[in-house]
């Protein structure tokens, strides 16, 4: 079921998305709805507020980890909304979209919309190549090297949940942060307006924490989940988006994936339709709420193939990402992957 390599016919006749044939529906689905976007944003914050309130009202130790788990899932959704702003289709007014994204999505997660946008556009332009910053970062970080045995795979996600890989993740997101761009000179240069709104955000946060005394709530229910549980969700989603292959085959339609996912999986691992990642790459102008429509168009065009660029779930028993990242390679394929890794990186892949 799972494609280890793209065969010769696929290399010669790489299947591409016929965007001209879908131009009409793409234009229709690319219309931005401010109401839908703002409701999506408001609903995340309503859930977060409910979790903080529940911890205070219940006043039991077990309420804290439950609330932190749910908050981490909504932080993940906020990343998805920042991603929408990075593509300039969060709100119809792009400048307002950036401001709203910064204050209510990016800054609370110690990121900046413009910093994230810079690297994300490179990812779209050079996906799965050395010029792709995501691919390049994963190639030199052995924790991203799969397939692994089920036990070793589980160990990676457990390490994420415990924050053991937090330094690795920090290296990835540092160019997206205010301080990473300021001190590390990451692109783009911080604008005067970004400086102003960042420090307004910091002032507002400190004011709230000082007046409410909610320092521990902020630390354990907000800061800690971003460096632990949320990163486990993020890794599973990212592993579902692109295969980690040291030798990309040059066909984005077979090296980017859609995952249907269950309702529970999509709440935690792939919120706001980010599970339709191939669809997003094929139609980057389409907002998240219209991706299911374009996914159906790819299905009708015969572009989706189970086990290659289409999976039913993340953790299920058939045609799942879990099965894919824990599959056993044929001996010849395993040797080929190890040889390619040594050639590219000077180190073996870890299984």
C-alpha positions in Angstrom: 0.0 0.0 0.0 2.8 2.5 0.9 5.0 3.8 -1.9 8.7 3.5 -1.0 9.8 5.0 -4.3 8.3 6.7 -7.3 8.6 4.4 -10.2 10.1 5.3 -13.6 6.7 6.0 -15.1 5.9 8.4 -12.3 9.1 10.3 -12.8 8.5 10.6 -16.5 4.9 11.5 -16.2 4.6 13.2 -12.9 0.9 13.9 -12.2 0.3 17.6 -11.8 -2.7 19.5 -10.8 -4.6 20.9 -13.8 -5.2 24.3 -12.3 -6.7 25.7 -15.5 -9.5 23.2 -15.5 -10.2 24.1 -11.8 -9.8 27.9 -12.2 -13.4 28.7 -11.9 -14.1 26.8 -8.7 -10.7 27.9 -7.3 -11.7 31.6 -7.7 -15.0 30.9 -6.0 -13.4 29.0 -3.1 -10.7 31.7 -2.7 -13.2 34.3 -1.5 -12.3 35.3 2.0 -15.0 35.3 4.7 -14.2 37.6 7.6 -17.1 36.3 9.6 -15.9 32.6 9.4 -12.3 33.6 10.1 -13.2 35.7 13.2 -15.6 33.1 14.5 -12.8 30.5 14.2 -10.5 32.7 16.1 -13.1 33.6 18.8 -14.1 30.0 19.3 -10.5 29.1 20.1 -10.2 31.8 22.7 -13.6 30.9 24.2 -12.4 27.3 24.7 -9.2 28.5 26.3 -11.1 30.9 28.6 -13.4 28.1 29.6 -10.4 25.9 30.5 -8.8 28.6 32.7 -12.2 29.2 34.3 -12.8 25.5 34.9 -9.4 25.1 36.7 -10.2 28.0 39.0 -13.8 26.8 39.8 -13.0 23.0 40.1 -9.9 23.7 42.2 -8.6 20.1 41.9 -5.2 18.9 40.8 -6.5 16.7 38.0 -8.2 19.7 36.3 -4.8 21.2 35.4 -3.5 18.5 33.1 -6.9 18.1 31.4 -7.1 21.9 30.8 -3.5 22.0 29.6 -4.2 19.3 27.1 -7.2 21.1 25.7 -5.5 24.4 25.7 -2.5 22.9 23.7 -5.0 21.7 21.1 -6.3 25.3 20.7 -2.8 26.7 20.6 -2.3 24.4 17.7 -5.4 25.8 16.1 -4.0 29.3 16.6 -0.9 28.3 14.7 -3.3 27.2 11.9 -4.9 30.7 11.9 -1.5 32.4 11.9 -0.8 30.2 8.9 -3.9 31.6 7.2 -2.6 35.2 7.8 0.8 34.2 6.4 -1.0 33.5 3.1 -2.9 36.8 3.3 -6.3 35.2 3.4 -7.1 35.3 7.1 -9.0 38.6 6.7 -10.0 40.5 3.5 -7.8 43.4 4.6 -4.3 42.0 4.7 -2.8 44.7 7.0 -5.6 44.2 9.6 -5.2 40.4 9.2 -1.6 40.7 10.2 -2.4 42.8 13.2 -5.1 40.5 14.5 -3.0 37.5 13.8 0.0 39.0 15.7 -2.1 40.0 18.8 -4.3 37.0 19.1 -2.3 34.1 17.5 1.4 34.8 17.0 2.5 36.9 19.9 0.7 34.7 22.5 2.8 31.8 21.1 6.0 33.9 21.1 6.0 34.1 17.3 5.4 36.8 14.6 3.3 36.4 11.6 5.8 38.1 9.3 8.7 35.9 10.5 6.7 32.8 10.0 5.5 33.9 6.6 9.1 34.4 5.3 10.1 30.8 5.8 6.7 29.4 5.0 6.8 31.0 1.5 10.2 29.4 1.0 8.7 26.0 1.9 5.9 26.4 -0.7 8.4 27.5 -3.4 11.0 24.8 -2.7 9.0 22.1 -1.0 11.1 19.0 -0.1 14.3 20.4 -1.5 17.5 21.7 0.3 16.1 25.3 -0.2 13.0 24.3 1.8 13.8 25.4 5.4 11.5 22.8 6.9 12.9 19.9 4.9 16.5 21.1 5.6 15.8 21.3 9.3 14.3 17.9 9.5 17.2 16.3 7.6 19.7 17.4 10.2 17.5 16.5 13.2 17.5 12.7 13.7 14.2 12.9 15.7 12.4 13.5 12.4 13.9 10.4 10.8 11.3 7.8 10.2 10.2 5.0 9.8 11.0 3.6 13.3 9.8 0.7 15.3 6.5 1.4 17.1 8.3 1.6 20.4 10.9 4.0 19.2 8.3 6.1 17.4 6.2 6.3 20.6 9.4 7.3 22.5 9.8 10.4 20.2 6.2 11.6 20.9 6.6 10.9 24.6 9.8 13.0 24.6 7.9 15.8 22.8 5.2 15.6 25.5 7.8 15.8 28.2 9.6 18.8 26.6 12.8 16.8 26.0 12.9 18.0 22.3 12.0 21.6 23.2 15.5 22.8 22.2 15.2 21.1 18.8 11.8 22.8 18.2 13.2 26.1 19.4 15.8 26.1 16.6 13.0 25.7 14.1 10.7 28.5 15.4 13.5 30.9 16.4 13.5 32.8 13.1 9.7 33.2 13.5 10.0 34.9 16.9 10.4 38.6 17.7 13.7 38.1 19.5 15.0 35.7 16.9 14.4 38.3 14.2 15.8 41.1 16.4 18.9 39.5 17.8 19.5 36.8 15.2 18.9 39.1 12.3 16.4 36.7 10.8 14.3 38.0 7.8 12.3 40.0 7.4 13.5 43.1 9.3 11.1 44.0 12.1 9.0 47.0 11.0 8.4 50.0 13.3 4.7 49.0 13.5 5.7 45.5 14.6 7.9 46.9 17.3 5.0 49.0 18.6 2.4 46.3 18.6 4.7 43.7 20.2 5.5 45.9 23.1 1.9 46.8 23.5 1.1 43.1 23.7 3.9 42.6 26.3 2.5 45.5 28.4 -1.0 44.1 28.2 0.1 40.6 29.2 2.2 41.9 32.2 -0.7 44.1 33.3 -3.2 41.2 33.3 -0.8 38.9 35.2 0.1 41.6 37.8 -3.5 42.6 38.4 -4.8 39.0 38.6 -1.8 37.3 40.1 -2.3 34.4 37.6 1.4 33.8 37.0 1.2 30.1 37.8 -1.9 29.6 35.7 -0.1 31.3 32.8 3.0 29.3 33.3 1.4 25.8 33.7 -1.7 26.2 31.5 -0.2 28.4 28.7 3.6 28.4 28.5 4.2 24.8 29.4 1.8 23.2 26.9 3.4 25.2 24.0 6.7 23.5 24.6 5.4 20.0 25.4 2.1 18.5 24.4 1.5 20.9 21.5 4.8 19.9 20.0 3.7 16.2 20.0 0.6 17.2 18.1 2.7 19.3 15.8 5.1 16.5 15.0 2.3 14.0 14.2 0.7 16.6 11.8 4.0 17.4 10.2 4.8 13.8 9.6 1.5 13.5 7.9 2.1 16.4 5.6 5.3 15.3 3.8 7.3 12.1 3.8 10.8 12.5 5.2 12.8 11.4 2.2 16.5 12.3 1.8 16.0 11.9 -2.0 12.9 13.8 -3.1 11.4 12.6 -6.4 10.4 16.0 -7.7 6.6 15.5 -7.8 4.9 17.6 -5.1 1.6 15.8 -5.7 3.2 12.6 -4.4 5.3 14.1 -1.7 2.6 16.1 0.0 -0.5 14.5 1.6 -4.1 14.8 2.6 -5.2 13.0 5.7 -9.0 12.6 6.4 -8.6 12.1 10.1 -11.2 11.3 12.7 -13.0 14.1 14.5 -10.9 13.6 17.7 -7.6 13.5 15.7 -8.5 16.6 13.8 -9.4 18.4 17.1 -5.9 17.7 18.5 -3.6 17.0 15.6 -5.0 18.8 12.6 -7.4 21.6 13.5 -9.2 23.8 11.0 -8.7 21.5 8.0 -4.9 21.6 8.1 -5.1 17.9 7.4 -5.8 18.8 3.7 -2.2 19.7 3.2 -1.8 18.5 -0.4 -5.0 20.4 -1.2 -3.5 23.5 0.4 -0.3 23.2 -1.6 -2.2 22.8 -4.8 -4.5 25.7 -4.0 -2.7 28.0 -1.6 -5.1 30.9 -2.2 -8.0 28.9 -0.7 -8.9 29.6 3.0 -9.1 26.8 5.4 -12.9 26.6 5.5 -13.0 25.9 1.7 -10.3 23.2 1.6 -12.7 20.3 1.8 -14.4 21.4 -1.4 -11.0 21.5 -3.2 -10.1 18.2 -1.7 -13.1 16.7 -3.4 -12.0 18.2 -6.7 -8.6 16.5 -6.4 -10.5 13.3 -5.7 -12.6 13.7 -8.8 -9.5 14.4 -10.8 -8.0 11.1 -9.7 -5.1 12.8 -8.0 -5.3 11.0 -4.6 -3.9 7.6 -4.0 -4.2 5.7 -0.7 -0.9 5.2 1.0 0.9 7.7 -1.2 -0.7 11.1 -0.9 -4.0 10.1 0.8 -4.5 8.6 4.2 -7.6 7.8 6.1 -6.4 8.7 9.6 -3.4 9.5 11.8 -3.7 6.7 14.3 -6.1 4.2 12.7 -5.5 0.5 11.9 -5.7 0.9 8.1 -4.1 3.4 5.7 -2.9 5.6 8.6 0.1 7.8 9.2 0.9 5.7 12.3 1.3 2.7 10.0 3.3 4.6 7.5 5.9 5.9 10.1 6.3 2.5 11.7 6.3 0.4 8.5 9.2 -2.0 7.9 11.4 -1.2 4.9 12.5 -3.8 2.5 16.2 -4.5 3.1 17.2 -2.9 -0.2 15.1 0.2 0.5 16.5 0.5 4.0 20.1 0.3 2.7 19.2 2.9 0.1 17.8 5.3 2.7 20.8 4.9 5.0 23.3 5.4 2.1 21.4 8.6 0.9 21.4 9.9 4.5 25.1 9.4 4.9 25.8 11.1 1.6 23.5 14.1 2.4 24.2 14.5 6.1 27.2 12.6 7.0 25.2 10.6 9.6 22.9 7.6 9.4 19.1 7.7 9.9 18.0 6.3 13.2 15.3 3.6 13.3 
